[in-house]
Amino acid sequence: MSTITQPILQKTFMDEDFLLRTETARILYHEYAKDMPIVDYHCHLPPDQIAQDKQFENLTQIWLYGDHYKWRAMRANGIDEKYCTGEASDWEKFEQWAATVPYTMRNPLYHWTHLELQRYFGVDIILNKDTAREIYDECSAKLKQPDYSVRALLKKMKVNYICTTDDPIDSLEYHKQIRDNGFEIKVLPTFRPDKAMLLIDSPVEFQQYLNKLSAVTGLGRIETYDDLLAALQNRHDFFASMGGKLSDHGLEHIYSDFDTSLAKQAFFSSINGELAPEDQRTAFKSVLLYDLAKMDHAKSWTQQFHLGALRNNNARMLRELGPDTGWDSIGDYSQAQALSKFLNKLDSTNQLAKTILYNLNPSDNEVLATMIGNYNDGTVAGKMQFGSGWWFLDQKDGMERQMNALSNMGLLSRFVGMLTDSRSFLSYPRHEYFRRILCNLLGNDVENGELPNDLPWLGKMVQDISYNNARNYFGF
């Protein structure tokens, strides 16, 4: 036997076959998935920047402003806050991010960073402190060109539909402006009434919110629970008139104590400046969530529930920087019982809308994957959806675990696929990332003899999950 050591073949980092480990995976991605358009049915892109076709001045502004993923990595790397959210110059912030990038290896940020540099700017060198200046100057210069405006970037990524995340009190003036000037990409609002529910825990803020809601509806002062419901119905109708087809709720867990009397007591206490007892506040959240879900069903909307985030853990930094600045984590809430009770109450009167459930704790994957099967009633293919890996699970392992759980417990073929959940216009390569992972999963199964080598059917399945299922499911 030869004792000569055979060389280990080194794949080129992030080449055209990145993440594709088999020939079948490569065929599925390059011939079926790669060129499919994008439905971004949940994101946090600012509609005003789309309406104005914003042109960013440099790479920091489009890449680091508002990106708490990058801020968390920089903080973990010992970078001072002034380079994250503070007063440092745009170049200084980018320089510190570039110095952090090598330390993010095996974090999805490392892949996302280099995918975005390649796909948007044609930059295929590795970002680090030594290449930072060259990359910053080249990309910032390109961002000043007309074909790097916000709308041009969206078209470059073949985005067809965008669903932003909007409070009921939002005017949607920018959505109207986008619609009226004929932009070919549909930018639609998503109804997210979390403040109307959750501010019951903060009476002063709750009253301030009700005043704003009253003003935008023109229905008069909100003095009863029924007034609140009428005001939210008014805004729900308005969102629908602007093309809205989805609602969204970001909750620790579902609420399922449907005592209307307690709910109204909580409302009365709060508008009088008093913090209601916890059982009354829970009833208020439960009853309002239920009433909102019935609104969604009446319009054939899709309701989304993002469950399991433990938000604003660092009280000191919350005071200094505010929410959504990178101090959230995975919570370990009990999900199944309340979720079942809530969905069952709606289903019992045939008022359960199409529903997407997202979880942040991977230990709940099988819980949600089996829960959706309880309420698929045959009226709509994939009526109940287990949503894609979200937030901390929006990475290779998280996506694979979500798709494996869905495959084992339900129908992966009916999955509505990926979304960005992002505030950045440079996040669309995440769809490519997802598609490569999907094709690799299926390709491995084929070459292991676990699935037939039926490329036309598997290719259709990949295209459906990449685009077709979402387009059809939401009724765009």
Protein Blocks (a to p, Z undefined) as FASTA:
>chain_A
ZZbdcddddddehiakgoiabfklmmmmmmmmmmpccddfbccbdfklmmnopacfbfkl
mmmgopaklmmmmmmnopafklmmmmbdfklmmmmmmmmmmmmgoiaklmmmmmmmmmmn
opabdcdfklmmmmmmmmmmmmmpmklcfklmmmmnopabdcddddfklgolmmmmmmmn
opabdcdddddfklmmmmmmmmklmmmmmmmmmmmnonopafbfklmmmmmmmmmmmmmm
nopabdcdddfbdcfbfcfklmmmmmmmmmnopacdfklmmmmmmmmmmmmmmmmmmnop
acdddehiaghkblmlmmmnoghiopaccddddfklmmmmmmmmmmmnopaccdddddfb
lklmmmmmmmmmmmmgolaghkbacdddehjlmcfklmmmmmmmmmmmmcfklpgbjaek
iabfklmmmmmmmmmmmmmmmmmmmmnopaccdfklmmmmmmmmmmmmmmmmnoZZ
